[in-house]
Amino acid sequence: MESCEHFSEIKEVTPSADGCEDCLKIGGNWVHLRMCMSCGHVGCCDSSPNRHATKHFNNTTHPIIKSFEPGEAWGFCYPDDKFFERLSPGTYEV
């Protein structure tokens, strides 16, 4: 199995909101949601107008997000530009 040096930064997190935290503040809309696996920030995907998940990475350098969509468990590492089919603390499949 491939590895990622950023797995060590994955934590048990609590979602910061039920929707995109930043869109909720500004009255924005989102397409899909992503959750930061370092702090729990919920942001919108890059298909959304404001791309808050990527903006969160750029502001914090927290490397790994997980889909925050029902039934999805995939993740993505920004620095390594790598997708993971299943991502949960302790379980990572490329």
Biopython code that builds the backbone (N, CA, C, O; Angstrom):
import numpy as np
from Bio.PDB.StructureBuilder import StructureBuilder

atoms = [
    (1, "MET", "N", (0.834, -1.175, 0.000)),
    (1, "MET", "CA", (0.000, 0.000, 0.000)),
    (1, "MET", "C", (0.885, 1.246, 0.000)),
    (1, "MET", "O", (1.855, 1.332, 0.754)),
    (2, "GLU", "N", (0.538, 2.210, -0.855)),
    (2, "GLU", "CA", (1.265, 3.469, -0.859)),
    (2, "GLU", "C", (1.019, 4.203, 0.441)),
    (2, "GLU", "O", (0.011, 3.986, 1.113)),
    (3, "SER", "N", (1.940, 5.063, 0.783)),
    (3, "SER", "CA", (1.818, 5.814, 2.020)),
    (3, "SER", "C", (1.896, 7.303, 1.718)),
    (3, "SER", "O", (2.166, 7.729, 0.595)),
    (4, "CYS", "N", (1.651, 8.056, 2.749)),
    (4, "CYS", "CA", (1.722, 9.505, 2.649)),
    (4, "CYS", "C", (2.306, 10.009, 3.961)),
    (4, "CYS", "O", (1.810, 9.661, 5.033)),
    (5, "GLU", "N", (3.339, 10.810, 3.890)),
    (5, "GLU", "CA", (3.989, 11.300, 5.110)),
    (5, "GLU", "C", (3.064, 12.179, 5.939)),
    (5, "GLU", "O", (3.353, 12.445, 7.106)),
    (6, "HIS", "N", (1.963, 12.632, 5.363)),
    (6, "HIS", "CA", (1.053, 13.523, 6.080)),
    (6, "HIS", "C", (-0.002, 12.780, 6.895)),
    (6, "HIS", "O", (-0.774, 13.409, 7.619)),
    (7, "PHE", "N", (-0.046, 11.450, 6.790)),
    (7, "PHE", "CA", (-1.000, 10.673, 7.587)),
    (7, "PHE", "C", (-0.843, 10.951, 9.074)),
    (7, "PHE", "O", (-1.818, 10.879, 9.823)),
    (8, "SER", "N", (0.364, 11.266, 9.506)),
    (8, "SER", "CA", (0.607, 11.500, 10.930)),
    (8, "SER", "C", (-0.132, 12.745, 11.434)),
    (8, "SER", "O", (-0.263, 12.939, 12.643)),
    (9, "GLU", "N", (-0.612, 13.580, 10.520)),
    (9, "GLU", "CA", (-1.324, 14.795, 10.915)),
    (9, "GLU", "C", (-2.833, 14.595, 11.008)),
    (9, "GLU", "O", (-3.558, 15.517, 11.381)),
    (10, "ILE", "N", (-3.312, 13.393, 10.670)),
    (10, "ILE", "CA", (-4.741, 13.096, 10.777)),
    (10, "ILE", "C", (-5.099, 12.928, 12.246)),
    (10, "ILE", "O", (-4.409, 12.242, 12.999)),
    (11, "LYS", "N", (-6.192, 13.571, 12.633)),
    (11, "LYS", "CA", (-6.653, 13.511, 14.017)),
    (11, "LYS", "C", (-8.126, 13.125, 14.049)),
    (11, "LYS", "O", (-8.821, 13.215, 13.037)),
    (12, "GLU", "N", (-8.592, 12.700, 15.207)),
    (12, "GLU", "CA", (-10.027, 12.546, 15.425)),
    (12, "GLU", "C", (-10.569, 13.963, 15.536)),
    (12, "GLU", "O", (-10.221, 14.691, 16.466)),
    (13, "VAL", "N", (-11.422, 14.358, 14.592)),
    (13, "VAL", "CA", (-11.910, 15.735, 14.569)),
    (13, "VAL", "C", (-13.429, 15.766, 14.646)),
    (13, "VAL", "O", (-14.105, 14.785, 14.337)),
    (14, "THR", "N", (-13.944, 16.901, 15.060)),
    (14, "THR", "CA", (-15.378, 17.158, 15.077)),
    (14, "THR", "C", (-15.667, 18.182, 13.987)),
    (14, "THR", "O", (-14.992, 19.209, 13.921)),
    (15, "PRO", "N", (-16.653, 17.928, 13.130)),
    (15, "PRO", "CA", (-16.968, 18.890, 12.075)),
    (15, "PRO", "C", (-17.303, 20.264, 12.662)),
    (15, "PRO", "O", (-18.008, 20.366, 13.667)),
    (16, "SER", "N", (-16.791, 21.309, 12.025)),
    (16, "SER", "CA", (-16.995, 22.672, 12.504)),
    (16, "SER", "C", (-18.397, 23.200, 12.210)),
    (16, "SER", "O", (-18.836, 24.166, 12.835)),
    (17, "ALA", "N", (-19.100, 22.580, 11.272)),
    (17, "ALA", "CA", (-20.441, 23.025, 10.886)),
    (17, "ALA", "C", (-21.140, 21.902, 10.120)),
    (17, "ALA", "O", (-20.509, 20.916, 9.739)),
    (18, "ASP", "N", (-22.444, 22.059, 9.900)),
    (18, "ASP", "CA", (-23.200, 21.087, 9.109)),
    (18, "ASP", "C", (-23.125, 21.382, 7.616)),
    (18, "ASP", "O", (-23.557, 20.573, 6.794)),
    (19, "GLY", "N", (-22.577, 22.542, 7.270)),
    (19, "GLY", "CA", (-22.379, 22.952, 5.880)),
    (19, "GLY", "C", (-21.033, 23.634, 5.793)),
    (19, "GLY", "O", (-20.249, 23.580, 6.741)),
    (20, "CYS", "N", (-20.754, 24.268, 4.683)),
    (20, "CYS", "CA", (-19.497, 24.991, 4.556)),
    (20, "CYS", "C", (-19.496, 26.140, 5.563)),
    (20, "CYS", "O", (-20.307, 27.063, 5.480)),
    (21, "GLU", "N", (-18.580, 26.061, 6.499)),
    (21, "GLU", "CA", (-18.506, 27.055, 7.577)),
    (21, "GLU", "C", (-18.396, 28.477, 7.027)),
    (21, "GLU", "O", (-19.059, 29.387, 7.525)),
    (22, "ASP", "N", (-17.577, 28.669, 6.023)),
    (22, "ASP", "CA", (-17.346, 30.007, 5.475)),
    (22, "ASP", "C", (-18.508, 30.483, 4.613)),
    (22, "ASP", "O", (-18.862, 31.661, 4.664)),
    (23, "CYS", "N", (-19.110, 29.596, 3.822)),
    (23, "CYS", "CA", (-20.283, 29.983, 3.032)),
    (23, "CYS", "C", (-21.448, 30.347, 3.941)),
    (23, "CYS", "O", (-22.192, 31.285, 3.651)),
    (24, "LEU", "N", (-21.613, 29.620, 5.030)),
    (24, "LEU", "CA", (-22.683, 29.939, 5.961)),
    (24, "LEU", "C", (-22.523, 31.357, 6.513)),
    (24, "LEU", "O", (-23.513, 32.054, 6.733)),
    (25, "LYS", "N", (-21.285, 31.781, 6.736)),
    (25, "LYS", "CA", (-21.020, 33.128, 7.269)),
    (25, "LYS", "C", (-21.350, 34.225, 6.261)),
    (25, "LYS", "O", (-21.785, 35.312, 6.641)),
    (26, "ILE", "N", (-21.142, 33.938, 4.967)),
    (26, "ILE", "CA", (-21.332, 34.977, 3.954)),
    (26, "ILE", "C", (-22.596, 34.777, 3.114)),
    (26, "ILE", "O", (-22.870, 35.568, 2.211)),
    (27, "GLY", "N", (-23.353, 33.743, 3.400)),
    (27, "GLY", "CA", (-24.557, 33.468, 2.624)),
    (27, "GLY", "C", (-24.265, 32.849, 1.273)),
    (27, "GLY", "O", (-25.057, 32.979, 0.340)),
    (28, "GLY", "N", (-23.120, 32.169, 1.164)),
    (28, "GLY", "CA", (-22.723, 31.536, -0.088)),
    (28, "GLY", "C", (-23.347, 30.164, -0.280)),
    (28, "GLY", "O", (-23.996, 29.632, 0.620)),
    (29, "ASN", "N", (-23.144, 29.603, -1.454)),
    (29, "ASN", "CA", (-23.650, 28.270, -1.799)),
    (29, "ASN", "C", (-22.480, 27.343, -2.075)),
    (29, "ASN", "O", (-21.394, 27.794, -2.441)),
    (30, "TRP", "N", (-22.702, 26.055, -1.900)),
    (30, "TRP", "CA", (-21.665, 25.070, -2.172)),
    (30, "TRP", "C", (-22.234, 23.909, -2.960)),
    (30, "TRP", "O", (-23.447, 23.713, -3.023)),
    (31, "VAL", "N", (-21.324, 23.133, -3.566)),
    (31, "VAL", "CA", (-21.694, 21.945, -4.332)),
    (31, "VAL", "C", (-21.482, 20.705, -3.466)),
    (31, "VAL", "O", (-22.420, 19.942, -3.237)),
    (32, "HIS", "N", (-20.253, 20.501, -2.982)),
    (32, "HIS", "CA", (-19.920, 19.374, -2.117)),
    (32, "HIS", "C", (-19.081, 19.878, -0.952)),
    (32, "HIS", "O", (-18.477, 20.948, -1.019)),
    (33, "LEU", "N", (-19.055, 19.091, 0.112)),
    (33, "LEU", "CA", (-18.336, 19.498, 1.326)),
    (33, "LEU", "C", (-17.122, 18.617, 1.583)),
    (33, "LEU", "O", (-17.117, 17.429, 1.262)),
    (34, "ARG", "N", (-16.100, 19.220, 2.166)),
    (34, "ARG", "CA", (-14.859, 18.544, 2.549)),
    (34, "ARG", "C", (-14.529, 18.928, 3.986)),
    (34, "ARG", "O", (-14.779, 20.058, 4.405)),
    (35, "MET", "N", (-13.963, 17.977, 4.744)),
    (35, "MET", "CA", (-13.599, 18.245, 6.135)),
    (35, "MET", "C", (-12.104, 18.084, 6.333)),
    (35, "MET", "O", (-11.520, 17.078, 5.933)),
    (36, "CYS", "N", (-11.492, 19.074, 6.950)),
    (36, "CYS", "CA", (-10.065, 19.041, 7.259)),
    (36, "CYS", "C", (-9.821, 17.991, 8.338)),
    (36, "CYS", "O", (-10.491, 17.985, 9.371)),
    (37, "MET", "N", (-8.877, 17.119, 8.098)),
    (37, "MET", "CA", (-8.585, 16.050, 9.054)),
    (37, "MET", "C", (-7.553, 16.466, 10.097)),
    (37, "MET", "O", (-7.100, 15.636, 10.885)),
    (38, "SER", "N", (-7.180, 17.741, 10.108)),
    (38, "SER", "CA", (-6.315, 18.269, 11.167)),
    (38, "SER", "C", (-7.123, 19.013, 12.219)),
    (38, "SER", "O", (-6.798, 18.964, 13.406)),
    (39, "CYS", "N", (-8.201, 19.720, 11.777)),
    (39, "CYS", "CA", (-8.928, 20.560, 12.737)),
    (39, "CYS", "C", (-10.444, 20.449, 12.655)),
    (39, "CYS", "O", (-11.134, 20.975, 13.528)),
    (40, "GLY", "N", (-10.989, 19.782, 11.636)),
    (40, "GLY", "CA", (-12.435, 19.619, 11.517)),
    (40, "GLY", "C", (-13.140, 20.702, 10.718)),
    (40, "GLY", "O", (-14.364, 20.663, 10.591)),
    (41, "HIS", "N", (-12.407, 21.671, 10.175)),
    (41, "HIS", "CA", (-13.026, 22.733, 9.365)),
    (41, "HIS", "C", (-13.776, 22.104, 8.199)),
    (41, "HIS", "O", (-13.221, 21.284, 7.467)),
    (42, "VAL", "N", (-15.037, 22.490, 8.028)),
    (42, "VAL", "CA", (-15.829, 22.020, 6.896)),
    (42, "VAL", "C", (-15.863, 23.140, 5.867)),
    (42, "VAL", "O", (-16.303, 24.255, 6.147)),
    (43, "GLY", "N", (-15.385, 22.815, 4.663)),
    (43, "GLY", "CA", (-15.338, 23.791, 3.572)),
    (43, "GLY", "C", (-15.910, 23.199, 2.306)),
    (43, "GLY", "O", (-16.106, 21.988, 2.199)),
    (44, "CYS", "N", (-16.176, 24.072, 1.346)),
    (44, "CYS", "CA", (-16.750, 23.624, 0.084)),
    (44, "CYS", "C", (-15.654, 23.211, -0.901)),
    (44, "CYS", "O", (-14.512, 23.661, -0.815)),
    (45, "CYS", "N", (-16.036, 22.345, -1.833)),
    (45, "CYS", "CA", (-15.094, 21.771, -2.808)),
    (45, "CYS", "C", (-14.699, 22.779, -3.876)),
    (45, "CYS", "O", (-15.226, 23.891, -3.919)),
    (46, "ASP", "N", (-13.774, 22.387, -4.731)),
    (46, "ASP", "CA", (-13.300, 23.265, -5.797)),
    (46, "ASP", "C", (-14.313, 23.440, -6.928)),
    (46, "ASP", "O", (-14.114, 24.292, -7.794)),
    (47, "SER", "N", (-15.386, 22.662, -6.943)),
    (47, "SER", "CA", (-16.471, 22.883, -7.906)),
    (47, "SER", "C", (-17.438, 23.949, -7.405)),
    (47, "SER", "O", (-18.300, 24.409, -8.154)),
    (48, "SER", "N", (-17.300, 24.335, -6.160)),
    (48, "SER", "CA", (-18.137, 25.373, -5.560)),
    (48, "SER", "C", (-17.558, 26.748, -5.887)),
    (48, "SER", "O", (-16.356, 26.871, -6.121)),
    (49, "PRO", "N", (-18.398, 27.779, -5.906)),
    (49, "PRO", "CA", (-17.913, 29.114, -6.277)),
    (49, "PRO", "C", (-16.761, 29.640, -5.405)),
    (49, "PRO", "O", (-15.870, 30.316, -5.918)),
    (50, "ASN", "N", (-16.764, 29.343, -4.104)),
    (50, "ASN", "CA", (-15.775, 29.944, -3.207)),
    (50, "ASN", "C", (-14.591, 29.054, -2.845)),
    (50, "ASN", "O", (-13.605, 29.547, -2.297)),
    (51, "ARG", "N", (-14.662, 27.773, -3.134)),
    (51, "ARG", "CA", (-13.539, 26.835, -2.928)),
    (51, "ARG", "C", (-12.913, 26.968, -1.532)),
    (51, "ARG", "O", (-11.693, 27.072, -1.396)),
    (52, "HIS", "N", (-13.760, 26.964, -0.506)),
    (52, "HIS", "CA", (-13.267, 27.215, 0.850)),
    (52, "HIS", "C", (-12.377, 26.114, 1.420)),
    (52, "HIS", "O", (-11.524, 26.407, 2.258)),
    (53, "ALA", "N", (-12.538, 24.861, 1.001)),
    (53, "ALA", "CA", (-11.668, 23.800, 1.517)),
    (53, "ALA", "C", (-10.223, 24.049, 1.080)),
    (53, "ALA", "O", (-9.302, 23.932, 1.889)),
    (54, "THR", "N", (-10.024, 24.389, -0.183)),
    (54, "THR", "CA", (-8.671, 24.673, -0.676)),
    (54, "THR", "C", (-8.128, 25.959, -0.058)),
    (54, "THR", "O", (-6.942, 26.036, 0.261)),
    (55, "LYS", "N", (-8.979, 26.965, 0.114)),
    (55, "LYS", "CA", (-8.539, 28.200, 0.771)),
    (55, "LYS", "C", (-8.086, 27.909, 2.192)),
    (55, "LYS", "O", (-7.109, 28.489, 2.667)),
    (56, "HIS", "N", (-8.798, 27.004, 2.878)),
    (56, "HIS", "CA", (-8.404, 26.620, 4.237)),
    (56, "HIS", "C", (-7.013, 25.987, 4.216)),
    (56, "HIS", "O", (-6.172, 26.315, 5.053)),
    (57, "PHE", "N", (-6.767, 25.085, 3.268)),
    (57, "PHE", "CA", (-5.432, 24.490, 3.148)),
    (57, "PHE", "C", (-4.377, 25.573, 2.899)),
    (57, "PHE", "O", (-3.329, 25.578, 3.546)),
    (58, "ASN", "N", (-4.648, 26.478, 1.974)),
    (58, "ASN", "CA", (-3.671, 27.526, 1.651)),
    (58, "ASN", "C", (-3.375, 28.429, 2.852)),
    (58, "ASN", "O", (-2.255, 28.918, 2.997)),
    (59, "ASN", "N", (-4.368, 28.648, 3.704)),
    (59, "ASN", "CA", (-4.179, 29.507, 4.882)),
    (59, "ASN", "C", (-3.537, 28.791, 6.062)),
    (59, "ASN", "O", (-2.862, 29.420, 6.877)),
    (60, "THR", "N", (-3.742, 27.474, 6.162)),
    (60, "THR", "CA", (-3.293, 26.740, 7.352)),
    (60, "THR", "C", (-2.204, 25.710, 7.067)),
    (60, "THR", "O", (-1.462, 25.338, 7.976)),
    (61, "THR", "N", (-2.096, 25.249, 5.842)),
    (61, "THR", "CA", (-1.262, 24.123, 5.403)),
    (61, "THR", "C", (-1.668, 22.804, 6.055)),
    (61, "THR", "O", (-0.862, 21.875, 6.100)),
    (62, "HIS", "N", (-2.901, 22.699, 6.564)),
    (62, "HIS", "CA", (-3.404, 21.401, 7.027)),
    (62, "HIS", "C", (-3.549, 20.532, 5.778)),
    (62, "HIS", "O", (-4.317, 20.881, 4.881)),
    (63, "PRO", "N", (-2.832, 19.411, 5.698)),
    (63, "PRO", "CA", (-2.652, 18.729, 4.411)),
    (63, "PRO", "C", (-3.789, 17.855, 3.903)),
    (63, "PRO", "O", (-3.945, 17.722, 2.689)),
    (64, "ILE", "N", (-4.591, 17.252, 4.780)),
    (64, "ILE", "CA", (-5.504, 16.204, 4.320)),
    (64, "ILE", "C", (-6.956, 16.569, 4.602)),
    (64, "ILE", "O", (-7.312, 17.007, 5.696)),
    (65, "ILE", "N", (-7.789, 16.371, 3.565)),
    (65, "ILE", "CA", (-9.228, 16.541, 3.710)),
    (65, "ILE", "C", (-9.907, 15.201, 3.464)),
    (65, "ILE", "O", (-9.335, 14.290, 2.866)),
    (66, "LYS", "N", (-11.131, 15.111, 3.939)),
    (66, "LYS", "CA", (-11.964, 13.939, 3.713)),
    (66, "LYS", "C", (-13.305, 14.435, 3.188)),
    (66, "LYS", "O", (-13.783, 15.495, 3.593)),
    (67, "SER", "N", (-13.906, 13.672, 2.292)),
    (67, "SER", "CA", (-15.240, 14.042, 1.836)),
    (67, "SER", "C", (-16.164, 14.115, 3.039)),
    (67, "SER", "O", (-16.108, 13.265, 3.927)),
    (68, "PHE", "N", (-17.013, 15.131, 3.066)),
    (68, "PHE", "CA", (-18.004, 15.281, 4.123)),
    (68, "PHE", "C", (-19.398, 15.047, 3.551)),
    (68, "PHE", "O", (-20.389, 15.590, 4.040)),
    (69, "GLU", "N", (-19.451, 14.224, 2.504)),
    (69, "GLU", "CA", (-20.710, 13.852, 1.876)),
    (69, "GLU", "C", (-21.170, 12.509, 2.425)),
    (69, "GLU", "O", (-20.348, 11.616, 2.629)),
    (70, "PRO", "N", (-22.473, 12.348, 2.668)),
    (70, "PRO", "CA", (-22.988, 11.079, 3.189)),
    (70, "PRO", "C", (-22.576, 9.901, 2.307)),
    (70, "PRO", "O", (-22.695, 9.962, 1.083)),
    (71, "GLY", "N", (-22.097, 8.839, 2.932)),
    (71, "GLY", "CA", (-21.728, 7.619, 2.218)),
    (71, "GLY", "C", (-20.364, 7.650, 1.554)),
    (71, "GLY", "O", (-19.963, 6.657, 0.947)),
    (72, "GLU", "N", (-19.636, 8.757, 1.648)),
    (72, "GLU", "CA", (-18.308, 8.846, 1.039)),
    (72, "GLU", "C", (-17.248, 8.869, 2.124)),
    (72, "GLU", "O", (-17.418, 9.528, 3.149)),
    (73, "ALA", "N", (-16.144, 8.143, 1.901)),
    (73, "ALA", "CA", (-15.067, 8.089, 2.896)),
    (73, "ALA", "C", (-13.706, 8.392, 2.282)),
    (73, "ALA", "O", (-12.683, 8.198, 2.939)),
    (74, "TRP", "N", (-13.669, 8.864, 1.039)),
    (74, "TRP", "CA", (-12.387, 9.118, 0.377)),
    (74, "TRP", "C", (-11.731, 10.370, 0.952)),
    (74, "TRP", "O", (-12.384, 11.225, 1.551)),
    (75, "GLY", "N", (-10.424, 10.445, 0.749)),
    (75, "GLY", "CA", (-9.668, 11.593, 1.217)),
    (75, "GLY", "C", (-8.692, 12.073, 0.160)),
    (75, "GLY", "O", (-8.508, 11.440, -0.880)),
    (76, "PHE", "N", (-8.069, 13.214, 0.453)),
    (76, "PHE", "CA", (-7.129, 13.821, -0.488)),
    (76, "PHE", "C", (-6.042, 14.533, 0.293)),
    (76, "PHE", "O", (-6.317, 15.231, 1.270)),
    (77, "CYS", "N", (-4.792, 14.349, -0.148)),
    (77, "CYS", "CA", (-3.653, 15.055, 0.437)),
    (77, "CYS", "C", (-3.249, 16.155, -0.535)),
    (77, "CYS", "O", (-2.826, 15.877, -1.658)),
    (78, "TYR", "N", (-3.380, 17.408, -0.098)),
    (78, "TYR", "CA", (-3.024, 18.543, -0.954)),
    (78, "TYR", "C", (-1.545, 18.556, -1.348)),
    (78, "TYR", "O", (-1.246, 18.640, -2.540)),
    (79, "PRO", "N", (-0.601, 18.478, -0.391)),
    (79, "PRO", "CA", (0.810, 18.571, -0.785)),
    (79, "PRO", "C", (1.267, 17.471, -1.740)),
    (79, "PRO", "O", (2.090, 17.715, -2.623)),
    (80, "ASP", "N", (0.738, 16.264, -1.566)),
    (80, "ASP", "CA", (1.148, 15.139, -2.415)),
    (80, "ASP", "C", (0.235, 14.961, -3.628)),
    (80, "ASP", "O", (0.516, 14.127, -4.489)),
    (81, "ASP", "N", (-0.866, 15.741, -3.708)),
    (81, "ASP", "CA", (-1.820, 15.638, -4.806)),
    (81, "ASP", "C", (-2.247, 14.185, -4.994)),
    (81, "ASP", "O", (-2.206, 13.645, -6.099)),
    (82, "LYS", "N", (-2.662, 13.560, -3.875)),
    (82, "LYS", "CA", (-2.954, 12.133, -3.873)),
    (82, "LYS", "C", (-4.338, 11.868, -3.265)),
    (82, "LYS", "O", (-4.663, 12.362, -2.185)),
    (83, "PHE", "N", (-5.149, 11.072, -3.988)),
    (83, "PHE", "CA", (-6.463, 10.664, -3.494)),
    (83, "PHE", "C", (-6.353, 9.328, -2.786)),
    (83, "PHE", "O", (-5.505, 8.502, -3.124)),
    (84, "PHE", "N", (-7.215, 9.120, -1.803)),
    (84, "PHE", "CA", (-7.295, 7.865, -1.066)),
    (84, "PHE", "C", (-8.740, 7.391, -1.099)),
    (84, "PHE", "O", (-9.663, 8.166, -0.846)),
    (85, "GLU", "N", (-8.934, 6.106, -1.414)),
    (85, "GLU", "CA", (-10.285, 5.569, -1.534)),
    (85, "GLU", "C", (-11.034, 5.566, -0.216)),
    (85, "GLU", "O", (-12.222, 5.883, -0.180)),
    (86, "ARG", "N", (-10.372, 5.220, 0.844)),
    (86, "ARG", "CA", (-11.002, 5.191, 2.158)),
    (86, "ARG", "C", (-10.054, 5.865, 3.122)),
    (86, "ARG", "O", (-8.867, 5.542, 3.173)),
    (87, "LEU", "N", (-10.581, 6.802, 3.884)),
    (87, "LEU", "CA", (-9.743, 7.554, 4.805)),
    (87, "LEU", "C", (-10.480, 7.722, 6.120)),
    (87, "LEU", "O", (-11.481, 8.433, 6.214)),
    (88, "SER", "N", (-9.963, 7.056, 7.117)),
    (88, "SER", "CA", (-10.455, 7.239, 8.477)),
    (88, "SER", "C", (-9.247, 7.030, 9.391)),
    (88, "SER", "O", (-8.310, 6.321, 9.022)),
    (89, "PRO", "N", (-9.259, 7.632, 10.564)),
    (89, "PRO", "CA", (-8.076, 7.493, 11.437)),
    (89, "PRO", "C", (-7.681, 6.028, 11.577)),
    (89, "PRO", "O", (-8.482, 5.192, 11.996)),
    (90, "GLY", "N", (-6.434, 5.731, 11.219)),
    (90, "GLY", "CA", (-5.910, 4.381, 11.319)),
    (90, "GLY", "C", (-6.102, 3.530, 10.077)),
    (90, "GLY", "O", (-5.506, 2.458, 9.975)),
    (91, "THR", "N", (-6.928, 3.984, 9.116)),
    (91, "THR", "CA", (-7.189, 3.199, 7.915)),
    (91, "THR", "C", (-7.025, 4.067, 6.686)),
    (91, "THR", "O", (-7.757, 5.043, 6.518)),
    (92, "TYR", "N", (-6.079, 3.732, 5.823)),
    (92, "TYR", "CA", (-5.819, 4.519, 4.630)),
    (92, "TYR", "C", (-5.595, 3.563, 3.460)),
    (92, "TYR", "O", (-4.693, 2.726, 3.509)),
    (93, "GLU", "N", (-6.384, 3.677, 2.441)),
    (93, "GLU", "CA", (-6.223, 2.839, 1.259)),
    (93, "GLU", "C", (-6.070, 3.728, 0.038)),
    (93, "GLU", "O", (-6.874, 4.630, -0.199)),
    (94, "VAL", "N", (-5.022, 3.458, -0.734)),
    (94, "VAL", "CA", (-4.785, 4.221, -1.960)),
    (94, "VAL", "C", (-5.616, 3.615, -3.071)),
    (94, "VAL", "O", (-5.578, 4.096, -4.204)),
]
sb = StructureBuilder()
sb.init_structure("model")
sb.init_model(0)
sb.init_chain("A")
sb.init_seg("    ")
for serial, (resi, resn, name, xyz) in enumerate(atoms, 1):
    if name == "N":
        sb.init_residue(resn, " ", resi, " ")
    sb.init_atom(name, np.array(xyz, "f"), 0.0, 1.0, " ", f" {name:<3s}", serial, name[0])
structure = sb.get_structure()
